[in-house]
Every structure is written in structure tokens, then in C-alpha cells.
Amino acid sequence: MTNKPAVALIGAGAMGGALLRGWLSAASIDPACSAVFDPAVGADIKALCKTHDVRVNPSVEGEFDALVLAIKPQAAGDVLPAYAGIAKNAVAISVIAGKSIASLTPMLGGAVKIARTMPNLPAAIGKGVSGLYASPAINDDGRSMIEKLMAAAGDTVWVDSEQQIDFVTAVSGSGPAYYFLLTEALAAAGEDVGLAPAAAAKLARATLIGAGGLMEAETRTPAEMRRAVTSPGGTTEAALKILDGDNEALRKLMKAAVEAAANRGGELAD
């Protein structure tokens, strides 16, 4: 492998397209030696590939350093066998939800260098976070390549076992929906106390965005930041006593929610 890997991207939909844009923007792949495979590739991806000299739907052959699988789970059985030849020598990086390494291996002709990743929705704007797991057959160079490629979607976190990908799904994969729901609930509460719907919605949304930006910029932990904004006897303390309080109601609810998501992820995996 050269300093920049040659990548075969299978699937250029929302996630695959976001990864491709990130790679090309950061100049983190070798575009002339890379290719996109997607029978329904969009006009925007075609234009992007033309600009950067990335091949679109060439013959399925040649040597690649990485084979990135970004297709829908239900299509895996029909699509992936065609790329078994590439997977023989490349590191296969799966972005396919719910497909275990054991299930992907026969689809890829018995390939052993397979990694699983679980990015989340903000990956589409490069603000996501991806959990990473690599099979033991992938060496340190391969792991480094995986991490650099997935960094196009945002932050990365390695986990110690494939099962923990289900835990990643429960925390960060499903996590954006938890914050969206909190924003909905906060806006509705604002309306209930007398704010106009548009004002309540804008305040709730902007507060979430601002709090996230502050956490990104700060070195303090969320707990330290929470304590800093919570004056004794003040309004924030009054609200937090309702949300969490001495019985840690919110923490217990979140723990139960994450456990339910993780258990469901294990049930859906194959």
C-alpha cells in the first residue's frame, strides 16, 4: 500500500457518499486507483468522481487496499459475492448494520480480513462518531488505515469485541434520536409554559446545538460543565431535581433505554 490507500467503495448512497466526499476532501485516498461500485450512483457522485478521476463501475477486478461495504443489509447476500476476488487481498470494512463478520465471510469468498464499523447519522456532515472492530487477521497497518478512512465521518472509537458493536449502536448509533426526542420534549415544555410554538422550537433546537458545540470546544467533562451552570438554589438546579434528583431517574431511564437498544441489536444481528 502507498501512503494513500486504493479504495473500492461498494454503495454510494447516504453513508457511502458521505465517506467518499470526506476522503476526497481530505485527500486521504488515492483517487486514480480507487473506484465506486453502485448500479444507481447519483449524478452528484458521478460529478464528484469525474472531478477527482475516481472510476465509476469499472470491471470488478484489480488490487485495492480497502473494500468498503456501504450497502443495505438486505442486499448483502446478492451484492457482495461479486467482490470476493477483491476481498481476498484487501481489508474489508463493513458499514452494514447488523451483519456479523461470520455472516459476511462466506459472502466474500472466505475473506478473513474483515472489520465492522458503526457510524451514526451526523457522519453525513463529518460530525459523526464510529465504533470500530477489526478481526484478529488485520494487522496494525490495516487498523491504522481503517481508522483514517472512518475519520472522514468524524471521531472514531475502537472496541474490544464484535459484540460491543451492538453497544456502540445503542449509545451512538441510536443516540442522535435520543437528543432529537429531548429537543422535541423541551420545545413542547416551552409551549406549555407559554412560549409561542416557533419560539419554543427555535430555543430548544439552538440550545442543543450550542451545548454540543460547547462540549466539543471544552476540555471539561459534561459533569463539570453541568455543575458549572447549576447554581445552588437556582432555576437549573430546580429543573435537574425533576429530571434526575436523588433517585437518579434520568440516569436509570437512559440505562434501561441503552440496554433495550443493545439487546435488540443482538437479536437483529446475523
C-alpha positions as CSV (number, residue, x, y, z in Angstrom):
1,M,0.0,0.0,0.0
2,T,1.2,3.5,-0.8
3,N,0.8,6.4,1.6
4,K,-2.8,6.8,0.4
5,P,-4.9,3.6,0.0
6,A,-6.7,2.5,-3.1
7,V,-10.3,2.0,-2.1
8,A,-13.2,0.1,-3.7
9,L,-16.4,1.6,-2.3
10,I,-19.4,-0.6,-2.7
11,G,-22.5,1.5,-2.4
12,A,-22.5,5.3,-2.8
13,G,-25.8,6.2,-1.0
14,A,-26.1,8.5,2.0
15,M,-23.3,6.9,4.1
16,G,-21.0,5.7,1.2
17,G,-21.4,9.1,-0.4
18,A,-20.5,10.9,2.8
19,L,-17.4,8.8,3.3
20,L,-16.3,9.4,-0.3
21,R,-16.7,13.1,0.0
22,G,-14.7,13.1,3.2
23,W,-11.9,11.0,1.7
24,L,-11.6,13.3,-1.4
25,S,-11.9,16.5,0.6
26,A,-9.1,15.4,2.9
27,A,-7.1,13.8,0.1
28,S,-6.9,10.6,2.2
29,I,-7.2,8.1,-0.6
30,D,-5.5,7.5,-4.0
31,P,-8.3,8.6,-6.3
32,A,-6.8,7.3,-9.5
33,C,-6.5,3.8,-8.1
34,S,-9.9,3.9,-6.3
35,A,-13.4,3.0,-7.6
36,V,-17.0,3.3,-6.8
37,F,-19.4,0.5,-7.5
38,D,-23.1,1.3,-7.4
39,P,-25.6,0.5,-10.2
40,A,-27.7,3.5,-9.2
41,V,-25.0,6.1,-8.5
42,G,-26.3,9.6,-8.3
43,A,-25.5,12.5,-10.6
44,D,-23.7,14.3,-7.8
45,I,-21.4,11.3,-7.0
46,K,-20.7,10.9,-10.7
47,A,-19.7,14.5,-11.0
48,L,-17.5,14.2,-7.9
49,C,-15.8,11.1,-9.2
50,K,-15.2,12.8,-12.6
51,T,-13.6,15.8,-10.9
52,H,-11.2,13.6,-8.9
53,D,-10.6,10.9,-11.5
54,V,-12.3,8.2,-9.5
55,R,-13.6,5.3,-11.6
56,V,-17.3,4.6,-11.5
57,N,-18.5,1.0,-12.0
58,P,-15.3,-0.4,-13.8
59,S,-14.9,-4.1,-14.2
60,V,-14.7,-5.9,-10.9
61,E,-11.0,-6.6,-10.8
62,G,-7.7,-5.2,-9.8
63,E,-5.9,-4.7,-6.5
64,F,-7.3,-2.5,-3.7
65,D,-6.1,-1.8,-0.2
66,A,-9.6,-1.4,1.2
67,L,-13.0,-2.7,0.2
68,V,-15.6,-0.6,1.9
69,L,-19.1,-2.1,2.2
70,A,-21.8,0.6,2.4
71,I,-24.9,-1.2,1.2
72,K,-28.2,-2.1,2.8
73,P,-28.2,-5.3,4.9
74,Q,-30.9,-6.9,2.8
75,A,-28.8,-6.5,-0.3
76,A,-25.6,-8.1,1.1
77,G,-26.3,-11.6,0.0
78,D,-26.9,-10.7,-3.6
79,V,-24.2,-8.0,-4.0
80,L,-21.1,-9.0,-2.1
81,P,-20.2,-12.3,-3.7
82,A,-19.2,-10.4,-6.9
83,Y,-16.4,-8.7,-4.8
84,A,-14.9,-11.8,-3.3
85,G,-11.9,-11.5,-5.5
86,I,-11.1,-8.0,-4.2
87,A,-11.7,-9.1,-0.6
88,K,-9.1,-11.9,-0.9
89,N,-6.3,-9.3,-0.6
90,A,-8.0,-6.2,0.6
91,V,-9.2,-5.2,4.1
92,A,-12.9,-5.3,4.0
93,I,-14.6,-2.5,6.1
94,S,-18.2,-3.1,6.7
95,V,-20.6,-0.2,7.3
96,I,-23.5,-2.7,7.0
97,A,-25.7,-2.6,10.1
98,G,-26.5,-6.0,11.7
99,K,-24.2,-8.2,9.6
100,S,-21.7,-10.1,11.6
101,I,-18.2,-10.9,10.4
102,A,-19.3,-14.6,10.4
103,S,-22.1,-13.8,8.1
104,L,-20.0,-11.6,5.8
105,T,-17.1,-14.1,5.5
106,P,-18.9,-16.6,3.2
107,M,-20.4,-13.8,1.1
108,L,-16.8,-12.5,0.5
109,G,-15.4,-15.9,-0.5
110,G,-14.0,-16.8,2.9
111,A,-12.1,-13.5,3.4
112,V,-10.7,-13.2,6.9
113,K,-9.5,-9.5,7.0
114,I,-12.9,-8.0,7.8
115,A,-13.7,-5.1,10.1
116,R,-17.0,-3.8,11.3
117,T,-17.8,-0.1,11.9
118,M,-20.9,1.6,13.2
119,P,-21.1,5.3,12.3
120,N,-24.1,7.4,13.2
121,L,-26.3,9.9,11.4
122,P,-24.1,13.0,11.8
123,A,-21.4,11.2,9.8
124,A,-23.2,12.6,6.8
125,I,-21.8,16.1,7.7
126,G,-18.5,14.8,9.1
127,K,-19.6,15.2,12.7
128,G,-20.3,11.6,13.5
129,V,-18.6,9.0,15.6
130,S,-17.9,5.5,14.6
131,G,-17.2,2.4,16.7
132,L,-14.6,0.2,15.1
133,Y,-13.8,-3.5,15.5
134,A,-11.2,-5.4,13.4
135,S,-10.8,-9.2,13.2
136,P,-7.5,-10.6,14.5
137,A,-6.3,-11.2,10.9
138,I,-6.0,-7.4,10.4
139,N,-2.5,-6.1,11.4
140,D,-1.6,-2.7,12.9
141,D,-1.2,-1.1,9.4
142,G,-4.7,-2.3,8.5
143,R,-6.1,-0.9,11.7
144,S,-4.5,2.4,11.1
145,M,-5.9,2.5,7.6
146,I,-9.4,1.7,8.9
147,E,-9.2,4.5,11.5
148,K,-8.0,7.1,8.9
149,L,-10.8,6.1,6.4
150,M,-13.5,6.2,9.0
151,A,-12.2,9.5,10.3
152,A,-13.8,11.0,7.2
153,A,-17.1,10.6,9.1
154,G,-15.9,12.1,12.4
155,D,-14.4,10.7,15.5
156,T,-13.6,7.0,16.0
157,V,-13.6,4.6,18.9
158,W,-12.1,1.1,18.9
159,V,-14.0,-1.6,20.8
160,D,-12.5,-4.9,22.1
161,S,-15.0,-7.4,20.7
162,E,-17.5,-7.6,17.9
163,Q,-20.4,-7.9,20.4
164,Q,-19.5,-4.4,21.6
165,I,-20.6,-3.1,18.2
166,D,-24.2,-3.7,19.5
167,F,-23.3,-1.5,22.5
168,V,-21.9,1.2,20.2
169,T,-25.2,1.0,18.2
170,A,-27.2,1.5,21.4
171,V,-25.1,4.6,22.6
172,S,-24.1,6.5,19.5
173,G,-25.8,4.7,16.6
174,S,-29.3,5.3,18.0
175,G,-28.1,8.2,20.2
176,P,-29.0,11.1,17.8
177,A,-32.6,10.1,18.2
178,Y,-32.4,10.4,21.9
179,Y,-31.2,14.0,21.6
180,F,-33.8,14.7,18.9
181,L,-36.5,13.4,21.3
182,L,-35.1,15.6,24.1
183,T,-35.3,18.6,21.9
184,E,-38.9,17.8,20.9
185,A,-39.8,17.4,24.6
186,L,-38.1,20.7,25.6
187,A,-39.8,22.6,22.8
188,A,-43.2,21.1,23.9
189,A,-42.5,22.1,27.5
190,G,-41.7,25.6,26.4
191,E,-45.0,25.8,24.7
192,D,-46.8,24.5,27.8
193,V,-45.3,27.3,29.9
194,G,-46.5,30.0,27.5
195,L,-44.0,30.4,24.6
196,A,-45.1,30.6,21.0
197,P,-44.5,27.3,19.2
198,A,-42.0,28.7,16.8
199,A,-40.1,30.4,19.6
200,A,-40.0,27.3,21.8
201,A,-38.8,25.2,18.9
202,K,-36.0,27.6,18.0
203,L,-34.9,27.9,21.6
204,A,-34.8,24.1,22.1
205,R,-33.0,23.4,18.9
206,A,-30.4,26.2,19.3
207,T,-29.8,25.2,22.9
208,L,-29.0,21.6,21.9
209,I,-26.7,22.8,19.1
210,G,-25.0,25.3,21.3
211,A,-24.5,22.8,24.2
212,G,-23.0,20.3,21.7
213,G,-20.6,22.9,20.3
214,L,-19.6,23.9,23.8
215,M,-18.8,20.3,24.7
216,E,-16.7,20.0,21.5
217,A,-14.8,23.1,22.3
218,E,-14.3,22.5,26.1
219,T,-11.8,20.2,27.8
220,R,-14.1,19.9,30.9
221,T,-16.3,16.8,31.3
222,P,-20.0,17.0,30.8
223,A,-20.4,16.6,34.6
224,E,-18.1,19.5,35.3
225,M,-19.9,21.7,32.8
226,R,-23.3,20.7,34.3
227,R,-22.1,21.7,37.8
228,A,-20.7,25.0,36.5
229,V,-24.1,26.1,35.1
230,T,-26.1,24.8,38.1
231,S,-26.2,27.5,40.8
232,P,-27.2,26.3,44.3
233,G,-30.9,27.1,44.8
234,G,-31.3,28.4,41.2
235,T,-33.5,27.6,38.3
236,T,-31.3,24.9,36.7
237,E,-31.0,23.1,40.0
238,A,-34.8,23.1,40.3
239,A,-35.1,21.6,36.9
240,L,-32.4,19.0,37.4
241,K,-34.0,17.8,40.6
242,I,-37.1,16.9,38.5
243,L,-35.1,15.3,35.7
244,D,-32.7,13.3,37.9
245,G,-32.8,14.1,41.6
246,D,-31.7,11.9,44.4
247,N,-33.2,8.8,42.8
248,E,-31.2,9.4,39.5
249,A,-34.4,8.9,37.5
250,L,-32.9,10.1,34.2
251,R,-29.8,8.0,34.5
252,K,-31.9,4.9,35.3
253,L,-34.1,5.6,32.3
254,M,-31.2,6.1,30.0
255,K,-29.5,2.9,31.2
256,A,-32.7,1.0,30.5
257,A,-33.0,2.6,27.1
258,V,-29.5,1.7,26.1
259,E,-29.8,-1.8,27.4
260,A,-33.0,-2.3,25.4
261,A,-31.3,-1.0,22.2
262,A,-28.3,-3.2,22.8
263,N,-30.4,-6.3,23.3
264,R,-32.4,-5.6,20.2
265,G,-29.3,-5.1,18.2
266,G,-28.1,-8.5,19.3
267,E,-31.4,-10.0,18.3
268,L,-31.3,-8.5,14.9
269,A,-27.7,-9.4,14.2
270,D,-26.8,-12.3,11.9
